[in-house]
Amino acid sequence: MTTPPLAVVTGAFSYSGSAIARALHARGFALRTLTNRATPLHPFDGPIDVQPLQFGDEGRLAASLRGARLLVNTYWVRYARRGVGFEQAIRNTGVLLRAARAAGLERVVHLSVSNPSPASPLAYYRGKAEVERLVAAAGLPHAIVRPTLVVGARDVLVNNIAWFLRRLPVFAMPGSGSYRVQPVALDELGELVAEAACSPEPALTLDAAGPDTISFEELVRAVARAIGVRPRIVHVPGWLSLAALGFLGLFLGEPVLTRAELAGLRAELLVSHTPPRGRTSVLAWLAAHGQDLGRAFASEQARHFRRS
Ligand SMILES: NC(=O)c1ccc[n+]([C@@H]2O[C@H](COP(=O)([O-])OP(=O)(O)OC[C@H]3O[C@@H](n4cnc5c(N)ncnc54)[C@H](OP(=O)(O)O)[C@@H]3O)[C@@H](O)[C@H]2O)c1
């Protein structure tokens, strides 16, 4: 019997990493995850070795990658907190890539975002472009997968839209709501990443986007239909919606939507400019999963800062 190839996935108990781990497992990979999560947010049912995701000791990080054929990197931060912002996340990813090279990996698959740019006014998208540059310069065969908006169970944006819709009779739509998004289903993202992992192309870059390009307002209305509520949608200036969300964030203990995230949405950065690879309609996914959406607030703080 031959030994299955080993894939290391960062964050296999978190959001995208869980779907990627499932898709790689289905393709016959043995799995290891690098994570700091004690309690899985998204349980992975197959066998998996667990090591910490620590950037302070490059030698130890390389040791935790040794023996693997593949690294899938999902690591990034949503916003700056506790001294770790985008600059630090770039440096951390650089450490991970050097460790991958030292460990003799055959391929790295890196999760980026749609429309990264070194010229972006938004630090998230500039940082993503810089990390893509590091991945390409690491001297390893690689694939860069750029998701748009990843929709699945317990994701932050759609789940929390549902959470608000379940609790408030009025939804304050930032601006016109006509700016578009092109979501991709979580499981389909896992499949696209696994395909990119198995591709023989030494330097592959692709968008992960689904078939539906819809306005943000259509997305909110689809979530409302899925959970069975009929909200009054009120259009308010972006600054006012951010002020209202900032106020609610005081009670929730964390930012609900950052100024930069709203700017990215309004600039349609979550729309792909290549033919969609995803075939799953997120609208159909929402309709089928409405009963589970928004039951609990999806907290970034609980996920990444209040660890058990
Ligand atoms: N979710 C989306 O809609 C979306 C859209 C476009 C692009 N992306 C990109 O796809 C990748 C994965 O996103 P995701 O939503 O699936 O992320 P996630 O599961 O929340 O986190 C991915 C990985 O980053 C680690 N991480 C996240 N925040 C951290 C922090 N503040 N400090 C230390 N470690 C942290 C997690 O650690 P643990 O394992 O310890 O939890 C996990 O290993 C990211 O590069 C993201 O930019 C996501």
The ligand as an SDF file (V2000), in Angstrom:
LIG
                    3D

 48 52  0  0  0  0  0  0  0  0999 V2000
  -14.1030   34.6530    3.9430 N   0  0  0  0  0  0  0  0  0  0  0  0
  -14.2400   35.3300    2.7980 C   0  0  0  0  0  0  0  0  0  0  0  0
  -15.3520   35.6870    2.3590 O   0  0  0  0  0  0  0  0  0  0  0  0
  -13.0130   35.6590    1.9820 C   0  0  0  0  0  0  0  0  0  0  0  0
  -13.1720   36.3860    0.7960 C   0  0  0  0  0  0  0  0  0  0  0  0
  -12.0420   36.6740    0.0310 C   0  0  0  0  0  0  0  0  0  0  0  0
  -10.8020   36.2460    0.4440 C   0  0  0  0  0  0  0  0  0  0  0  0
  -10.6830   35.5570    1.5880 N   0  0  0  0  0  0  0  0  0  0  0  0
   -9.3420   35.1180    1.9990 C   0  0  0  0  0  0  0  0  0  0  0  0
   -9.3410   33.7210    2.2180 O   0  0  0  0  0  0  0  0  0  0  0  0
   -8.4480   33.4150    3.2810 C   0  0  0  0  0  0  0  0  0  0  0  0
   -9.1720   32.6330    4.3650 C   0  0  0  0  0  0  0  0  0  0  0  0
  -10.2320   33.4290    4.8590 O   0  0  0  0  0  0  0  0  0  0  0  0
  -11.2210   32.8500    5.9460 P   0  0  0  0  0  0  0  0  0  0  0  0
  -12.3600   33.7900    6.0020 O   0  0  0  0  0  0  0  0  0  0  0  0
  -11.4590   31.4150    5.6630 O   0  0  0  0  0  0  0  0  0  0  0  0
  -10.3440   33.0380    7.2650 O   0  0  0  0  0  0  0  0  0  0  0  0
  -10.3350   32.3050    8.6620 P   0  0  0  0  0  0  0  0  0  0  0  0
  -10.8140   30.9130    8.5340 O   0  0  0  0  0  0  0  0  0  0  0  0
  -11.0200   33.1780    9.6360 O   0  0  0  0  0  0  0  0  0  0  0  0
   -8.7670   32.3130    9.0150 O   0  0  0  0  0  0  0  0  0  0  0  0
   -7.8270   31.7280    8.1390 C   0  0  0  0  0  0  0  0  0  0  0  0
   -6.5250   31.4460    8.8820 C   0  0  0  0  0  0  0  0  0  0  0  0
   -5.9560   32.6690    9.3830 O   0  0  0  0  0  0  0  0  0  0  0  0
   -5.7990   32.5710   10.7930 C   0  0  0  0  0  0  0  0  0  0  0  0
   -6.1760   33.8790   11.3880 N   0  0  0  0  0  0  0  0  0  0  0  0
   -7.2210   34.6580   11.0340 C   0  0  0  0  0  0  0  0  0  0  0  0
   -7.2380   35.7880   11.7630 N   0  0  0  0  0  0  0  0  0  0  0  0
   -6.1850   35.7080   12.5870 C   0  0  0  0  0  0  0  0  0  0  0  0
   -5.6470   36.5680   13.5850 C   0  0  0  0  0  0  0  0  0  0  0  0
   -6.2140   37.7540   13.8450 N   0  0  0  0  0  0  0  0  0  0  0  0
   -4.5430   36.1650   14.2380 N   0  0  0  0  0  0  0  0  0  0  0  0
   -3.9630   34.9820   13.9620 C   0  0  0  0  0  0  0  0  0  0  0  0
   -4.4240   34.1270   13.0280 N   0  0  0  0  0  0  0  0  0  0  0  0
   -5.5030   34.4820   12.3510 C   0  0  0  0  0  0  0  0  0  0  0  0
   -6.7250   31.4720   11.2560 C   0  0  0  0  0  0  0  0  0  0  0  0
   -6.1880   30.9130   12.4480 O   0  0  0  0  0  0  0  0  0  0  0  0
   -6.8710   29.6920   13.2460 P   0  0  0  0  0  0  0  0  0  0  0  0
   -6.6540   28.4510   12.4750 O   0  0  0  0  0  0  0  0  0  0  0  0
   -6.0930   29.6570   14.5230 O   0  0  0  0  0  0  0  0  0  0  0  0
   -8.3350   30.0310   13.3780 O   0  0  0  0  0  0  0  0  0  0  0  0
   -6.6790   30.5260   10.0830 C   0  0  0  0  0  0  0  0  0  0  0  0
   -5.5210   29.7100   10.1410 O   0  0  0  0  0  0  0  0  0  0  0  0
   -7.8810   34.7420    3.7770 C   0  0  0  0  0  0  0  0  0  0  0  0
   -6.6630   34.9640    3.1340 O   0  0  0  0  0  0  0  0  0  0  0  0
   -8.9070   35.7470    3.3100 C   0  0  0  0  0  0  0  0  0  0  0  0
   -8.3400   37.0170    3.0980 O   0  0  0  0  0  0  0  0  0  0  0  0
  -11.7560   35.2450    2.3780 C   0  0  0  0  0  0  0  0  0  0  0  0
  1  2  1  0
  2  3  2  0
  2  4  1  0
  4  5  1  0
  4 48  2  0
  5  6  2  0
  6  7  1  0
  7  8  2  0
  8  9  1  0
  8 48  1  0
  9 10  1  0
  9 46  1  0
 10 11  1  0
 11 12  1  0
 11 44  1  0
 12 13  1  0
 13 14  1  0
 14 15  2  0
 14 16  1  0
 14 17  1  0
 17 18  1  0
 18 19  2  0
 18 20  1  0
 18 21  1  0
 21 22  1  0
 22 23  1  0
 23 24  1  0
 23 42  1  0
 24 25  1  0
 25 26  1  0
 25 36  1  0
 26 27  1  0
 26 35  1  0
 27 28  2  0
 28 29  1  0
 29 30  1  0
 29 35  2  0
 30 31  1  0
 30 32  2  0
 32 33  1  0
 33 34  2  0
 34 35  1  0
 36 37  1  0
 36 42  1  0
 37 38  1  0
 38 39  2  0
 38 40  1  0
 38 41  1  0
 42 43  1  0
 44 45  1  0
 44 46  1  0
 46 47  1  0
M  CHG  2   8   1  16  -1
M  END
$$$$
